[in-house]
Amino acid sequence: MDAVLAAGILLCLILPISGFVTEKYIMLLTLQEISDAVDMACMSAYQALNPGAASDSRILVEPEKFESGFRYYLALNLKLTDDMMPEPGAIVTGQVHIRELTIYTGPFPEQCSRGTSLSGPTVHAVITAGAHDGILRPLLAGNGETRQVTVHRDVDLLIDD
């Protein structure tokens, strides 16, 4: 009788809980990977800097060059096509949307549109993407297999004075 009770507890309590914890951890890792991809795409701002202005410690960015560089590196890091749709093996599902893409150059202190205090030149990016919801949650909750996530990043631009 004790073995049946122990097996019941194992099957009905411990395994589902560990499954949910594992899926939560996988979702956090997915969010971190998307966030890292946005961070790296923000670094494309360095390629769009006007070299003459940068030599005078001023920040002048060519907006078209910055946006195209951001899109290129985001697509490269997240395995997306040119129209921001996922390729096979991508960690996102559905189209990735760039909601906000701004370079703050001062005067400082300043706040980004999401309320983060900025103390120096900063690239502000907000994207939305679909992420896999795992296996257990859709089966038990019946709410689909994808979850829309929003990633907000403010990446400092390091400029020598």
C-alpha positions in Angstrom: 0.0 0.0 0.0 2.8 2.4 0.8 4.4 1.8 -2.6 1.1 2.6 -4.4 0.8 5.8 -2.3 4.4 6.8 -3.1 3.9 6.1 -6.8 0.7 8.2 -6.8 2.4 11.1 -5.1 5.3 10.8 -7.6 3.0 10.8 -10.6 0.4 13.3 -9.5 2.5 15.8 -7.6 6.2 15.8 -8.1 6.4 15.1 -11.8 4.0 17.9 -12.9 5.6 20.4 -10.5 9.1 19.6 -11.8 7.7 19.8 -15.4 6.3 23.3 -14.8 9.5 24.4 -13.1 11.6 23.1 -16.0 9.3 24.9 -18.6 9.5 28.1 -16.6 13.3 27.9 -16.7 13.3 27.2 -20.4 11.1 30.3 -20.9 13.5 32.4 -18.9 16.4 31.1 -21.0 14.5 31.9 -24.2 13.8 35.5 -22.9 17.5 35.9 -22.0 18.5 34.7 -25.5 16.1 37.2 -27.2 17.4 39.9 -24.9 21.0 39.2 -25.7 20.2 39.3 -29.4 18.6 42.7 -29.0 21.7 43.9 -27.0 24.0 42.8 -29.8 21.8 44.4 -32.5 21.9 47.7 -30.5 25.7 47.6 -31.0 25.1 48.3 -34.7 24.8 51.9 -33.6 28.5 52.1 -33.6 28.5 51.4 -37.4 26.1 54.2 -38.0 28.1 56.9 -36.1 29.3 59.8 -38.0 33.2 59.5 -37.7 33.8 63.3 -37.8 31.4 64.0 -35.0 32.6 61.0 -33.0 36.2 62.4 -33.1 34.8 65.5 -31.4 33.0 63.4 -28.8 29.6 64.2 -30.4 27.1 61.6 -31.3 25.6 61.9 -34.8 23.9 58.8 -36.1 22.7 58.1 -39.6 19.2 56.9 -38.8 18.7 54.7 -42.0 22.0 53.0 -41.5 21.3 52.4 -37.8 17.9 50.9 -38.4 19.1 48.7 -41.3 22.0 47.5 -39.2 19.8 46.8 -36.2 17.4 44.8 -38.3 20.3 42.9 -40.0 21.9 41.9 -36.7 18.7 41.1 -34.9 17.7 38.8 -37.9 21.1 37.2 -37.8 21.1 36.5 -34.1 17.5 35.3 -33.9 17.6 33.3 -37.2 15.0 35.5 -39.0 14.4 36.2 -42.7 14.6 39.7 -44.1 10.9 40.3 -43.3 11.6 39.3 -39.7 9.9 35.9 -39.9 11.6 32.9 -38.1 13.7 30.5 -40.1 13.7 26.8 -39.2 15.4 26.3 -35.8 14.7 29.9 -34.6 13.8 30.3 -30.9 10.9 32.7 -31.8 7.6 32.0 -33.4 5.8 34.3 -35.7 7.0 37.7 -36.9 9.3 39.8 -34.8 8.1 43.5 -34.5 10.4 46.4 -33.7 8.1 48.6 -31.6 10.6 51.3 -30.6 14.2 52.1 -31.7 15.7 55.3 -30.5 19.2 56.7 -29.7 19.2 59.1 -26.8 22.1 61.6 -27.0 21.2 64.0 -24.2 21.0 66.2 -22.3 21.2 63.9 -19.3 19.8 62.7 -17.0 16.9 61.6 -19.3 14.2 59.0 -19.2 13.4 56.6 -22.0 9.7 56.1 -23.1 9.4 53.2 -20.7 10.6 55.2 -17.7 14.2 54.0 -17.3 16.6 56.7 -16.2 19.4 57.2 -18.6 22.7 58.8 -17.7 24.6 58.8 -21.0 24.2 58.1 -24.7 21.9 55.1 -25.0 20.2 52.9 -27.6 16.6 52.2 -26.6 15.0 49.2 -28.3 11.6 47.4 -27.7 10.6 44.4 -29.7 7.8 41.9 -29.5 8.1 38.3 -30.5 6.3 35.0 -30.0 8.0 32.4 -27.8 7.2 28.7 -27.5 5.1 28.1 -24.4 6.3 24.5 -23.8 4.4 21.3 -23.7 2.6 21.1 -20.3 1.0 24.5 -20.1 -0.9 24.3 -23.5 -2.1 20.8 -22.6 -3.4 21.7 -19.2 -4.5 25.3 -19.7 -5.6 25.0 -23.3 -4.3 28.5 -24.2 -2.2 27.7 -27.3 1.5 27.1 -27.8 2.9 30.6 -28.1 3.3 33.5 -25.8 3.9 37.0 -26.9 6.9 38.5 -25.1 8.1 42.1 -25.1 11.8 42.8 -24.6 12.9 46.3 -23.6 16.6 47.1 -23.6 18.5 50.2 -23.0 22.1 49.8 -24.1 24.8 52.3 -23.2 27.0 53.7 -25.9 30.5 54.1 -24.7 32.0 57.2 -26.2 35.4 58.6 -25.1 35.4 62.2 -23.9 
